[in-house]
Amino acid sequence: MENVLITGGAGYIGSLLTPMLLEQGYRVTIFDSFLFGAMPLLGFSRHPNLEIVKGDIRRPEAVQEAVRGQDWILHLAAIVGYPACAADPYLAVSTNVDGTRNVLTAMERGQKLIYASTGSTYGKVIGIATEETPIAPLTLYGRTKRDAEKLIRDSDVEHSILRFATVFGSAPRIRLDLLINDFVYQALHNRQIVLFEGHFRRTFLHSTDAAAVYPFTIKNFERMAGRIYNVGDSSMNFTKRQVALEIKKSIDFYLHEAEVGTDPDQRDYEVDYSRLKTLGFSAEVGLTEGIRELIKVLGVLHLPNLLRNA
Ligand SMILES: NC(=O)c1ccc[n+]([C@@H]2O[C@H](COP(=O)([O-])OP(=O)(O)OC[C@H]3O[C@@H](n4cnc5c(N)ncnc54)[C@H](O)[C@@H]3O)[C@@H](O)[C@H]2O)c1
């Protein structure tokens, strides 16, 4: 049985990924500081092959202890998104960059790393973003993820880097700062969406597909090692207006188009996913199905602002 360490395993993606790996027969250790509590783990905490460690990725000794004896390190722990990083830049850099350095330092020969990066590393792109497109992130969040990527690529650790699209959908730890989740929440609870940069092209991936790419990468690691992968699906590139209109098919709300804001990451481009697609990965959950699920879940969830990343 293979041992997998998931840093940030109690988070949005991690709380879906952990039970998926347990079901597939891996022994899983979650290493997390529990910024958002441990509730997301309660649905599967009884599993005999699950260990839970409360620890801080910024502490080298704690990381070293957690990494020891693992076969796979799935490194997800981070301060996620530009608002959260801008709110505490020191925390963002020490967690996202220094934390990654701690993981690399702790890793031993033979252990393999899969790193959760982001499309926010690209910055403003004209045309289609491929893995070869030069990255020029515009926000601190994007820069911390770029710097972590570089540390990994410059190391001699065996690795794959996954650059995720914007994830949406439900999870034991739900996030409401993500575009589609936020739109559905606003439509349900405020009966309006204020839409700016509606023509901006964005790229999305359902949360279960974001989790599913990890067992896929583990199984295909020999073919995927040493490379960067955009993680998403060409069928999931939409403008913000298209997303709002899709939600409107199911919820009656007022779509207020006004140029009152701007995306600091300036994400307005299509992303090419052929590198991952060629290996056999494609998203299973589409926009309509994911929105239908969110309406069910967010309709009965009225979360206090505290639980929002933004
Ligand atoms: N969700 C998305 O749309 C998306 C898109 C692109 C990339 N990613 C990347 O995927 C990863 C997971 O994102 P998520 O959406 O699950 O975010 P999340 O905020 O839900 O999860 C992050 C987890 O990291 C933990 N953490 C934070 N600081 C820590 C520290 N110092 N020590 C230990 N644990 C710490 C948090 O407690 C949390 O459980 C991140 O690296 C993120 O950059 C996510």
The ligand as a MOL file (V3000), in Angstrom:
LIG
                    3D

  0  0  0     0  0            999 V3000
M  V30 BEGIN CTAB
M  V30 COUNTS 44 48 0 0 0
M  V30 BEGIN ATOM
M  V30 1 N -9.5690 26.0380 -6.0200 0
M  V30 2 C -9.0430 26.5770 -7.1010 0
M  V30 3 O -9.7410 27.1530 -7.9680 0
M  V30 4 C -7.5740 26.4850 -7.3480 0
M  V30 5 C -7.1400 26.8970 -8.5840 0
M  V30 6 C -5.7860 26.8450 -8.8480 0
M  V30 7 C -4.9050 26.3560 -7.8960 0
M  V30 8 N -5.3460 25.9530 -6.6960 0 CHG=1
M  V30 9 C -4.3500 25.4730 -5.7300 0
M  V30 10 O -4.7910 24.2690 -5.1190 0
M  V30 11 C -4.3690 24.2130 -3.7570 0
M  V30 12 C -5.5450 23.9650 -2.8640 0
M  V30 13 O -6.4970 25.0160 -3.0390 0
M  V30 14 P -7.9210 24.9980 -2.3360 0
M  V30 15 O -8.8760 25.6310 -3.2720 0
M  V30 16 O -8.1950 23.6320 -1.8160 0 CHG=-1
M  V30 17 O -7.6540 26.0330 -1.1470 0
M  V30 18 P -8.0550 25.9990 0.4100 0
M  V30 19 O -7.7810 27.3650 0.9360 0
M  V30 20 O -9.4320 25.4400 0.5840 0
M  V30 21 O -7.0250 24.9390 1.0260 0
M  V30 22 C -5.7490 25.2800 1.4520 0
M  V30 23 C -5.4410 24.4710 2.6790 0
M  V30 24 O -4.0970 24.8010 3.0930 0
M  V30 25 C -4.1060 24.8860 4.4990 0
M  V30 26 N -2.9980 25.7530 4.9450 0
M  V30 27 C -2.8840 27.1000 4.7750 0
M  V30 28 N -1.7710 27.5460 5.3700 0
M  V30 29 C -1.1540 26.4550 5.9120 0
M  V30 30 C 0.0380 26.2680 6.6520 0
M  V30 31 N 0.8270 27.3120 6.9840 0
M  V30 32 N 0.3690 25.0290 7.0400 0
M  V30 33 C -0.4240 23.9550 6.7290 0
M  V30 34 N -1.5760 24.0760 6.0550 0
M  V30 35 C -1.9390 25.3130 5.6360 0
M  V30 36 C -5.4520 25.4770 4.8650 0
M  V30 37 O -5.7940 25.2110 6.2230 0
M  V30 38 C -6.3740 24.7870 3.8670 0
M  V30 39 O -6.9300 23.6140 4.3980 0
M  V30 40 C -3.6490 25.5400 -3.4780 0
M  V30 41 O -2.2670 25.3330 -3.5380 0
M  V30 42 C -4.1170 26.4520 -4.5990 0
M  V30 43 O -3.1500 27.4360 -4.9070 0
M  V30 44 C -6.6680 25.9940 -6.3980 0
M  V30 END ATOM
M  V30 BEGIN BOND
M  V30 1 1 1 2
M  V30 2 2 2 3
M  V30 3 1 2 4
M  V30 4 1 4 5
M  V30 5 2 4 44
M  V30 6 2 5 6
M  V30 7 1 6 7
M  V30 8 2 7 8
M  V30 9 1 8 9
M  V30 10 1 8 44
M  V30 11 1 9 10
M  V30 12 1 9 42
M  V30 13 1 10 11
M  V30 14 1 11 12
M  V30 15 1 11 40
M  V30 16 1 12 13
M  V30 17 1 13 14
M  V30 18 2 14 15
M  V30 19 1 14 16
M  V30 20 1 14 17
M  V30 21 1 17 18
M  V30 22 2 18 19
M  V30 23 1 18 20
M  V30 24 1 18 21
M  V30 25 1 21 22
M  V30 26 1 22 23
M  V30 27 1 23 24
M  V30 28 1 23 38
M  V30 29 1 24 25
M  V30 30 1 25 26
M  V30 31 1 25 36
M  V30 32 1 26 27
M  V30 33 1 26 35
M  V30 34 2 27 28
M  V30 35 1 28 29
M  V30 36 1 29 30
M  V30 37 2 29 35
M  V30 38 1 30 31
M  V30 39 2 30 32
M  V30 40 1 32 33
M  V30 41 2 33 34
M  V30 42 1 34 35
M  V30 43 1 36 37
M  V30 44 1 36 38
M  V30 45 1 38 39
M  V30 46 1 40 41
M  V30 47 1 40 42
M  V30 48 1 42 43
M  V30 END BOND
M  V30 END CTAB
M  END
